[in-house]
Amino acid sequence: MKINVIGVPLNLGCDRVGVERAPNHLRERGLMQIIRNNGHRAFDLGNLYVPPVSEADKFTRGKGLKYLDAIVEVNNNLAELVYDTLRGSAFPLVIGGDHSLGLGSASGVGKCFDDFGIIWLDAHGDINTSETSPSGNIHGMPLSALMGMGSEELVNIYSPGNKVNPQNVFLVGTRSLDEGESDLIRREQLSVYTMETIRLKGVGFVAEDIKRKLKERKIRNIHFSIDVDSIDPRFAPGTGTRVSEGLMPDEFKSFVDQMLSTNLVKSLDLVELNPDLDVNEQTSSLCLQIIDYITSRL
């Protein structure tokens, strides 16, 4: 398989330094060779340009959306690069950077495939809007915008309107939701598999239920967006919004394996590694293991 690695050194969505270092940090520790060792033709497309914005200007476009213009620019460029990668019959592997980049990667996928769904593996819902977000951090808003909800500037990234049917979105590992996010989940009847559900029924149940819905809804292509904070912070401390009681590494691998076994995953994000917050490179090593695990099964 041809795999295009796209670095997105973006920290504007989380408004915290360190996460922008992750793409180069993983490259320096053998990212590309790991992929090639699994038999793929891997190409490093480098890092997308992120416009510099002073902290004094972060609310230029309004109190509810920090660094809006720069984030929109980065995501438009990312969407085009992901779309071009898919059109060239390659697999886009997007390395973040914060999760606001999911706007661009999934928008690129949405232009290529009508019948696609999103699996969003994250401790958080990322379905706030400028009206419901307590922080104004856009990394908490990408999934709602992809479903056509929230600010017009985010909803219309790359192409006008929603990119994915809300019924084709699956949130997994969720354990920290704001009130507005919970309201949206109820209103849209989203498929959400919280850690409470996983503890009660098991990660195998969740995987089988998602596979059943993929078949029922005739979803033939999946964008898989993975936030490292989905893993319990005892094993992945190097991330900016840690939430306890997350997935064990074996549960994480089991779920990822079952999603890859569908042969529907066509693109993937790995986001929110912050080397500045890591402990003895524990999370960095885990991210490389994740990439090794995934690319060995593609």
C-alpha positions as CSV (number, residue, x, y, z in Angstrom):
1,M,0.0,0.0,0.0
2,K,1.1,3.6,-0.7
3,I,0.9,5.7,2.5
4,N,1.2,9.5,2.5
5,V,2.3,10.8,5.9
6,I,1.0,14.4,6.5
7,G,2.3,16.4,9.5
8,V,0.1,19.1,10.9
9,P,2.0,21.0,13.6
10,L,-1.1,22.7,14.9
11,N,-1.6,23.9,18.5
12,L,-4.1,26.7,17.9
13,G,-7.1,24.5,18.3
14,C,-6.1,23.5,21.8
15,D,-4.4,26.8,22.7
16,R,-1.5,25.0,24.4
17,V,2.1,24.7,23.2
18,G,3.9,21.4,22.7
19,V,1.4,19.4,20.6
20,E,2.8,21.1,17.5
21,R,6.1,19.3,18.0
22,A,4.5,15.8,17.7
23,P,4.9,15.2,13.9
24,N,8.7,15.9,13.9
25,H,9.1,14.3,17.3
26,L,7.8,11.0,15.9
27,R,9.7,11.3,12.7
28,E,12.9,11.7,14.6
29,R,12.1,8.4,16.4
30,G,11.7,6.3,13.3
31,L,8.1,6.9,12.1
32,M,8.7,6.5,8.4
33,Q,10.9,3.4,8.8
34,I,8.3,1.7,11.0
35,I,5.7,2.1,8.2
36,R,8.2,0.9,5.5
37,N,9.1,-2.1,7.7
38,N,5.5,-3.2,7.4
39,G,5.8,-3.5,3.6
40,H,4.3,-0.2,2.5
41,R,5.6,2.5,0.2
42,A,5.6,5.4,2.5
43,F,6.1,9.0,1.5
44,D,6.6,11.9,3.9
45,L,4.8,14.9,2.6
46,G,6.2,17.1,5.3
47,N,4.4,19.5,7.6
48,L,1.6,21.8,6.5
49,Y,2.3,25.5,7.1
50,V,0.6,27.0,10.2
51,P,0.3,30.8,10.1
52,P,1.8,32.5,13.1
53,V,-0.9,34.2,15.3
54,S,-0.1,36.2,18.4
55,E,-2.0,35.4,21.5
56,A,-3.2,38.9,21.6
57,D,-5.1,38.3,18.3
58,K,-6.6,34.9,19.1
59,F,-10.1,36.4,19.6
60,T,-10.0,38.6,16.5
61,R,-13.1,36.9,15.0
62,G,-15.1,36.8,18.2
63,K,-15.0,35.4,21.8
64,G,-16.3,32.0,20.9
65,L,-13.7,30.9,18.4
66,K,-10.0,31.2,19.1
67,Y,-7.5,31.5,16.2
68,L,-10.4,31.0,13.7
69,D,-8.8,32.3,10.5
70,A,-5.6,30.4,10.8
71,I,-7.4,27.1,11.7
72,V,-9.6,27.5,8.7
73,E,-6.6,28.1,6.4
74,V,-4.7,25.0,7.7
75,N,-7.8,22.8,7.4
76,N,-8.6,23.9,3.9
77,N,-5.1,23.0,2.9
78,L,-5.2,19.7,4.7
79,A,-8.5,18.8,3.1
80,E,-7.0,19.3,-0.4
81,L,-4.0,17.2,0.5
82,V,-6.1,14.4,1.9
83,Y,-8.4,14.5,-1.1
84,D,-5.5,14.4,-3.6
85,T,-3.9,11.5,-1.7
86,L,-7.1,9.5,-1.9
87,R,-7.6,10.3,-5.5
88,G,-4.1,9.0,-6.1
89,S,-5.1,5.7,-4.5
90,A,-2.9,6.3,-1.4
91,F,-3.8,6.1,2.3
92,P,-3.5,9.5,4.1
93,L,-2.0,9.1,7.6
94,V,-2.3,12.5,9.3
95,I,-0.1,13.2,12.3
96,G,-1.1,16.0,14.6
97,G,-1.2,18.4,16.2
98,D,-4.4,19.0,17.9
99,H,-7.8,17.5,17.0
100,S,-9.1,20.6,15.2
101,L,-7.2,19.1,12.2
102,G,-10.0,16.6,12.0
103,L,-12.0,19.3,10.2
104,G,-9.6,19.2,7.3
105,S,-8.9,15.5,7.1
106,A,-12.5,14.4,7.2
107,S,-13.6,17.1,4.8
108,G,-11.1,15.8,2.3
109,V,-12.4,12.3,2.7
110,G,-16.0,13.6,2.4
111,K,-15.2,15.1,-1.0
112,C,-13.9,11.7,-2.2
113,F,-16.6,9.4,-0.8
114,D,-20.3,10.0,-0.4
115,D,-20.8,6.7,1.5
116,F,-18.4,7.4,4.3
117,G,-18.6,7.4,8.1
118,I,-16.4,8.6,10.9
119,I,-15.1,6.7,13.9
120,W,-14.0,9.2,16.5
121,L,-11.9,7.6,19.2
122,D,-11.6,10.2,22.0
123,A,-12.1,10.9,25.6
124,H,-14.2,13.9,24.6
125,G,-17.1,14.4,22.2
126,D,-15.5,17.3,20.2
127,I,-19.1,18.3,19.3
128,N,-19.2,21.7,21.0
129,T,-20.0,24.8,19.0
130,S,-19.0,28.4,19.6
131,E,-22.3,28.8,21.5
132,T,-21.8,25.8,23.8
133,S,-18.0,25.7,24.2
134,P,-16.8,26.9,27.7
135,S,-13.3,27.6,26.3
136,G,-13.5,28.7,22.7
137,N,-10.9,26.0,21.8
138,I,-11.8,24.7,18.3
139,H,-10.3,21.3,19.0
140,G,-13.5,20.7,20.9
141,M,-15.7,21.5,17.9
142,P,-14.6,19.7,14.7
143,L,-17.0,16.8,14.8
144,S,-20.1,19.1,15.2
145,A,-18.9,21.2,12.3
146,L,-18.4,18.2,10.1
147,M,-22.0,17.2,10.8
148,G,-23.1,20.7,9.7
149,M,-23.6,22.3,13.2
150,G,-22.0,25.4,14.6
151,S,-20.3,28.4,13.1
152,E,-20.6,28.9,9.3
153,E,-16.8,29.3,9.0
154,L,-16.1,25.8,10.4
155,V,-19.1,24.1,8.7
156,N,-18.0,25.4,5.3
157,I,-14.4,24.4,5.4
158,Y,-13.3,23.1,1.9
159,S,-16.9,22.8,0.7
160,P,-20.2,24.2,1.8
161,G,-22.3,22.4,4.3
162,N,-22.1,19.2,6.3
163,K,-19.5,16.6,5.3
164,V,-21.0,13.6,7.0
165,N,-24.5,12.3,8.0
166,P,-24.7,12.4,11.8
167,Q,-26.1,8.8,11.6
168,N,-22.7,7.8,10.2
169,V,-20.7,9.1,13.1
170,F,-19.5,6.9,15.9
171,L,-18.0,8.3,19.1
172,V,-16.0,5.7,21.1
173,G,-14.2,6.0,24.5
174,T,-16.1,9.1,25.5
175,R,-16.0,10.1,29.1
176,S,-16.0,13.9,29.3
177,L,-18.9,15.7,27.8
178,D,-20.1,19.3,28.2
179,E,-23.8,20.0,28.7
180,G,-24.2,21.3,25.1
181,E,-22.6,18.2,23.7
182,S,-24.9,15.9,25.7
183,D,-27.9,17.9,24.4
184,L,-26.6,17.5,20.8
185,I,-26.1,13.7,21.3
186,R,-29.7,13.4,22.5
187,R,-31.1,15.6,19.8
188,E,-29.3,13.9,16.9
189,Q,-29.4,10.4,18.5
190,L,-25.8,9.9,17.8
191,S,-24.0,6.6,18.2
192,V,-21.9,7.2,21.4
193,Y,-20.1,4.4,23.2
194,T,-18.9,5.8,26.5
195,M,-16.3,4.2,28.8
196,E,-19.2,3.3,31.0
197,T,-20.7,1.3,28.2
198,I,-17.3,-0.3,27.4
199,R,-16.8,-1.3,31.0
200,L,-20.3,-2.7,31.2
201,K,-20.5,-4.6,27.9
202,G,-16.9,-4.8,26.7
203,V,-15.0,-3.4,23.8
204,G,-15.9,-6.4,21.7
205,F,-19.6,-5.6,22.0
206,V,-18.9,-2.0,20.9
207,A,-16.9,-3.1,17.8
208,E,-19.6,-5.6,16.7
209,D,-22.4,-3.0,17.2
210,I,-20.5,-0.5,15.0
211,K,-19.8,-3.1,12.4
212,R,-23.5,-4.0,12.3
213,K,-24.5,-0.3,11.9
214,L,-21.8,0.1,9.1
215,K,-23.5,-2.7,7.2
216,E,-27.0,-1.5,7.8
217,R,-26.2,2.1,6.8
218,K,-24.2,0.9,3.7
219,I,-21.1,2.7,4.8
220,R,-18.3,1.6,2.6
221,N,-15.5,4.0,3.6
222,I,-14.3,5.0,7.1
223,H,-12.3,8.0,8.3
224,F,-10.7,6.8,11.6
225,S,-9.7,9.7,13.9
226,I,-7.7,8.7,17.0
227,D,-7.0,11.0,19.9
228,V,-4.3,9.6,22.2
229,D,-6.4,10.8,25.2
230,S,-8.8,7.9,24.5
231,I,-6.2,5.7,26.3
232,D,-6.0,5.9,30.0
233,P,-3.5,8.6,31.1
234,R,-1.6,6.0,33.2
235,F,-0.3,4.7,29.9
236,A,-0.5,7.9,27.8
237,P,0.3,10.9,30.0
238,G,1.7,13.0,27.2
239,T,-1.5,14.7,26.1
240,G,-3.1,18.0,27.0
241,T,-6.7,17.1,28.2
242,R,-6.2,13.9,30.2
243,V,-9.3,12.1,31.6
244,S,-9.0,9.2,33.9
245,E,-10.6,5.8,33.4
246,G,-9.8,5.5,29.7
247,L,-9.1,2.5,27.5
248,M,-6.4,0.0,28.5
249,P,-3.8,-0.5,25.7
250,D,-5.1,-4.0,25.0
251,E,-8.6,-2.7,24.7
252,F,-7.5,0.0,22.4
253,K,-5.6,-2.5,20.2
254,S,-8.6,-4.8,20.1
255,F,-10.9,-2.1,19.0
256,V,-8.6,-0.8,16.4
257,D,-7.9,-4.3,15.1
258,Q,-11.7,-4.9,14.7
259,M,-12.2,-1.7,12.8
260,L,-9.3,-2.4,10.5
261,S,-10.7,-5.9,9.9
262,T,-13.7,-4.3,8.1
263,N,-11.3,-3.2,5.3
264,L,-13.3,0.0,5.2
265,V,-10.7,2.3,6.8
266,K,-9.4,4.6,4.1
267,S,-7.7,7.4,6.1
268,L,-6.5,8.0,9.7
269,D,-5.6,10.8,12.1
270,L,-3.4,10.4,15.2
271,V,-3.6,13.5,17.3
272,E,-3.0,15.3,20.6
273,L,0.4,13.8,21.5
274,N,2.2,16.6,23.4
275,P,5.9,15.7,24.0
276,D,6.3,18.5,26.5
277,L,3.8,16.7,28.8
278,D,5.1,13.2,28.3
279,V,6.8,11.1,31.0
280,N,9.9,9.3,29.9
281,E,8.6,9.3,26.4
282,Q,5.9,6.9,27.4
283,T,3.2,8.4,25.1
284,S,5.6,8.9,22.2
285,S,6.6,5.2,22.3
286,L,3.0,4.2,22.5
287,C,2.1,6.4,19.5
288,L,4.9,4.6,17.5
289,Q,3.6,1.3,18.6
290,I,0.1,2.3,17.5
291,I,1.4,3.3,14.1
292,D,3.3,0.0,13.8
293,Y,0.2,-1.9,14.9
294,I,-2.1,-0.1,12.4
295,T,0.3,-0.2,9.4
296,S,1.0,-3.9,10.0
297,R,-2.7,-4.6,9.4
298,L,-3.5,-2.2,6.5
